[in-house]
Amino acid sequence: MPTKFKLRCPPRRFPPFDAGGRVLSCRRVRAVNDVAAMLKLDAGAVPSSLERLRFTEGWPVSLQTSFIPVAICPDLPRHDLRMRHLIDVMRDECGVQPISTVEYIEPTVADGHAAKALLVPVRTPLFEIERTTSSTSETSPSTTVRSRAAVFIVTESI
């Protein structure tokens, strides 16, 4: 079983990503048990699911799926997330002020969907990041984000 690393940090105010990204889908879905538990929702609840391809300097670096309770941001699909960070929409349009984040990071490999989106070969090593952001306390998370990030280590031989 791969090792998971847990990080506690303040929410990123300015993520290293270009603002927005390509929205692949934004719809309400039935939450699987682990997502419902992370969002402090009842089993079978229907949060919004937002899947986006994120870029840095125009290059695809992260495939993200965010789960947001509908009660927190009921009109999420109406917001233009192609040019804005989700955290900015949550704060400015939904009145959610994030105060803390917990992240779990583990190694994974690109499946066919991630490989196509991130422009890498299938089975390319990636990091999977699961982030839960809380808005008022550790017991009331506002969003859960699962990301598969293409992280490349450049080496030079001299």
N, C-alpha and C positions, 0 to 999 in steps of 0.2 A: 504494500500500500504506500503510495507516495506521501511524502511529508507535506503537511500544511503548515504555513507560517501565518500567525495572527498578528496584525498590526493595529494599534490604536493611534489615531491621529485626528487632528481637526479636519473638517471637510475642506477640500481644495477650493480655494476662492477663484483661482485662475488655472484650470486644468491645462496640461501640456498639449491638449488637442486644439486644432483649429475650431473656431466656434461652429456649432451645429454639426452637420454631417449628413450623410445620405440616409433618410428614413426608409427602412425596408418594410416595416409594418408598424401600425399603431392601432391596437384593438383591445377589447375586453376579453379576457380568457379566464377559464376556471383555474384557480390556483392549485397547484399540486401541494401536498401536505407540507413539504419543507418551506416553500415560498409563503404559504399561508401563516406558518408558525413564525417566520422571520418578520412578517408584516403585522403580526399580532391580529390576524383575521381568523374568522371561523373557517373550518374546513369547508371547501366548496365555494368560498367567496370568489367574486369575480373582479379582480383588480385590472387596471390598464396594463398592457404589455407593450413596450416600445422597443423595437429592434432597430438599431442604427449601426451604420458603418462610420467609424470615426477616423479622422485624418490628422496628420501632422505635416505641415508644409505641403499639403496636397497629396500625400502618400497614405494609403489605407494602413492603419496600424492597430485598429481594435474593432472587434465585432461585439457590440454590447446589446444585452437585453435587460431592460429596466422594468421593474414591476412597481406600480404606484397605486395605492388604494384610491378608488374612485372618489371617496369622501374627501380626500385631500385636494385632488385636482380633477373635478368631474369633466371639464371640457378640454382635457389634454389633447385629444386629436385635432382640435381647432387651432392650436398654436403652431406657428411655423418654426419647427425645430431644425430646419435646414441651415439656418443662419444664427441660431442662438444656442447657448449651453442650456441643458435641462435644468441645472441648478439655478440659473438666472430666471427661467420661466417659473420654477417652483417658488422662488423668492418674490419676484415682481408681480406675477399674475395670480398666484395661489396663496400668497401670504405665509409660506412655509420658510422659516429661518433655520437652516441646519446648524447643529451645534457640535455634533461628533460623528465620527465614522469609524467603523471596524471593518478591516479588510482581511480576507484569507487569500493566500496566494499559493498555487500549486502548479507543478509542471504538467503539461498535457501535450497532445499533438493535434494538428489540424485535421479535422474530418473534411469530407468533400465540400460541405457548405462553407465552412470557415476558410478553407484553402481557396475556393473560388472568390470569395469576398475580399480576402487579404492578399490575393495575387501571389500565393506561395504554393509549393507542391504539397499534396496530401502527405500527412505524417510529419510535416515540418514541426520541430519543437516550438511550443508556445507557452505562455503563462496563462492560466485561468485565474481570474481575480473575482472574488465574490465580495461585494461591498454592501454593508447596511449602513445607511445614514439616518441618524436620529434628529428629530426636529425639536423636541422639548426635553427628552430624557432618554436614558439608555433603554427604557421599557416601552417607548413608543416610536419605533422606527417609521420614517416616512417613505423611504424607498429602499428597494433592494436592487442592486445592479450586478449582473453577471457578465463578465467580459472575457473574451479570449483575445489576448494581445499578441501581436507579432513583434517580438523583441529580438533584434539581431545583434550579435556581438561581433564587432569588426576586429580582426586581428591583422597585424602587419608583421611580415618577416623581414628582417634586415640582413 
